[in-house]
Amino acid sequence: MTRADERRPVSRSATGRADVRPVAAAPPTWGRRVLPPVVVVAVLLLAWQLAVTLLAVTPQVLPSPLRVVEQGWANRAALWDNTIPTLQVTAVGFAVSLAVGWALAVTVDFSPWLRRALLPLMVASQTLPIIAIAPLMILWFGFGLLPKVLVIALVTFFPVVVGLVEGFARTDREASNLLRSMGASRWAEFRYVRLPGAMPSFFTALRIAITYAVTGAIFAEYVGARSGLGIYMNQQKNSFRTDLVLAAVGVSALVTLALFALTFLVQRVVAPWVRR
């Protein structure tokens, strides 16, 4: 018997033979999840720094990571002042997206006819290029909050709807049949079986959608806004400050990562029974 077999629980069967049961592998720790991507990012940044230094690339073309961090810190007040509007429009747009997505998904789940009618239209809405839709939103609704909210909602609502619809469809049939046999209504079945069963799919879709939200907000600001990371990037690009453009890109990436991590906290509070 090997050392690995010695660590496995051994039980005696009815015939007196020893049964060796495999032990389930322990889930990876937080450090083991985070360390690999951190190492990869560090290697890429080091390669970037060495390439810029050895090839003597001008900062207007490609600044080094150290210069990006240095100039970003020196202009942190301006970056922060433009991050706040982007966060605000992202929060409002994503809240609208969630409200519309939940309403559509629940309606579609209660009406198979609407599912057949609306799902193709929602798929078709994702084929529309945002680069063409965003200027029209500005033209129709001006430079206020509404067009940016609509752009974010248009970009993010589809993953939410599809995730919920697919989650409702994967409901345990035996549990649904049991509730129906006990005289439960369709709403009771939805509340106690279909809704909890859809939570894993919903949070997966939520993480996909939240990564699109910040990008959609920045793109909407590019088309028309008075402040925000999109406007800041455009201004620095026109001034040939590539370092500050990349600093703003880094800030937007950090904001996206923070919102992505926030979804796990929300999942733990709202649906603690869901395990990754």
PyMOL commands that set and color helices and strands:
alter all, ss='L'
color gray80, all
select helices_A, chain A and resi 3-7+30-55+65-74+76-110+112-125+130-141+145-169+173-181+186-223+229-238+242-270
alter helices_A, ss='H'
color red, helices_A
select strands_A, chain A and resi 10-12+18-20
alter strands_A, ss='S'
color yellow, strands_A
deselect
rebuild
show_as cartoon
